[in-house]
Amino acid sequence: MRIGILSDSHGHAGNLKRALDLCRENGITRIIHCGDLAAVNMVRHFAGFDVSYVYGNVDDSHGEIELALAMQNVRNSADLVYTGNIGGVSVAATHGHLRGKVEELARSKQYRYVFTGHTHRRRDELVKRTRIINPGALGGTRYQDRSMCILDLETDIAEFVTIAKW
């Protein structure tokens, strides 16, 4: 099973739409978004996907984002931290702004993957038996090209995909 990992859209609808179109083209229906949509109206782009969303430091409309996601698809979720099982694999996600949370989730040894955002920098690191992945950013401050990650949970292959050059 392949999933799309996105983060830090910061209201950039064009890049979010491009990333989701790429997911559709590749038959991906499961999205983890690691926070900072920055605007509730961005939720409309997730139509047709199962989405687990974690709030970022610029997401002021927690209740509105959660409601919009739930109205779109009852399987969608929104919280500060996501933990669950996707395709038989234990995963966790958090934005990365909660001090020490990424490391705490990784150290717990409960998750095969921990997904994070916030830094706007791609990351793929194995910490003991937990793989930490940051897909980079779709919007906001530009340290790297705008990107997302496609992860195949069966083969353990992560592909970072450039969505836009900066």
N, C-alpha and C positions, 0 to 999 in steps of 0.2 A: 504494500500500500504506500502510495506517495502522498505527501502532504506539502502544503505551501506554508512557509514561515515568513511573516512580514513584520515590520516594525516602523515606528516613527514616521507616520504619514504626514503629520503636521499640516493637515488641511490640503495637501497637494493631491487633488482628485485625479489629475491626469496620470501621475505615476502609480497611484493605487489602482486605477482602472487598467493600466497597462499590465501591472503585475497579476491582477485577477484574470484578465484576458489570457495571459500566458498560462495560468493555471487551468482555465477552461480548455484551451487548446491541447493541453497535456492530460486531460481527463482527471484532473485533481479536483476533488469536491470538499476536502477537509482543509481548513485554514486555521492556523494559530497566528493571532496578531498580538505582538508584544507591546502594545500601547502607544499612546500619543497620536490618536486620530486627530485630536484637537477640535473637532466639530462633529456634532451628532448627525448632521446631514450626510456625512461620509458613509454612514452605515448602509445607505441605499445601494451602494456598489457591491455589497456582499450577497445580493439576491442569488439564490441557487446554491449557496455554499453552507456547510456546517461550520460554524465559527466559534472558536474559544478565544475570547478577548480578555486581556489583562490591562487594567488602567495604568496609564503613565502619569508623569508629573504635570503634564499640561492638559490632562483630561478633567475639566471642571464639571462636566455634565454626567457624572457617573450614573445616576438614576435614569436619565434620558437615553444614554447609550444602551444601558441594559434593557430598557423597555423597547427601544427600536429594534434591537437584535432579537428579542423574544417574539415580537410581533411578526418579524420576518420569518422566523423558523424556531419552533419550540425546542429544538436541540441546541440552539445557540446558548452561549453563556458569557457572562462578564463578571469579573471579580478582580481583586488585587493580585491574587495568585490562582493559577489553574493547576490542578493535579488530576490525572486521570489515566485511562488506558485507551490507547488508540491502536487498532489493529493488533492487539495482543502485546503492546509495548507500553511500559509505564513511562509517563512523561510529566514534566512540570514546566510551568512558564510564569515568569514575572517580568515586569518592565525593566528592573535593574536600579531603580531609584531608591528602593528600600534597603538601607545600609546592611550589607552582609547577607541578604536573602538568597542571592544566587548561590553563594558559597554554602549556606546552610542547606539548601535543597540538594546540592551536589554531595555534600558530606553525609547526608542522611542515608545514602546507599539505597534509597527506595526507587530511584528513577534511572532509567537508561539514558534519558535525555533531559536536559534543562535548557529551555529556550529563554532568551533575554533580548533586550534592546537597550535603549537609553544612550549608549555611547556614540551611536551613529557610525560605528566601526565594526566590520565583519570579524567574527571570531568562530573558530572551530577548534576546540581544545578538549582533550581527554583528561579528566581529573579522576584518577583511580579508575573506576569502572563507569563513570558518568561522563557523557559527552555534552559539553556546553556549546550551544550554537547561538550566535547573534547574526541575523541575516543582513545587518547593515540598515541603512535608513532609506525610506522612500521620499522623504522631504526634510525640511529643517536645515540645520547647520551642515555644511558640506566639508567633510573630511575625506570622503571617498566617493566614487561614482554611486548613484542611486542603485540599490540592489535588493534582492530577496533571496531566499534559499528554498530549493526543492529538495526534500529529504525522502529517500526511499527507505522505509522502516524495515523492509525485508532484507535488502542488500547492505544497509548501513552506508549508502552513498549519498553524500550531501553535495549539491551543485549550487554554487552561488551564481546568480544570474544578474547581469547588469541590465537595469531597466532604463536608465538615462545617464548620459555623461554629464558632468557638471562643468 
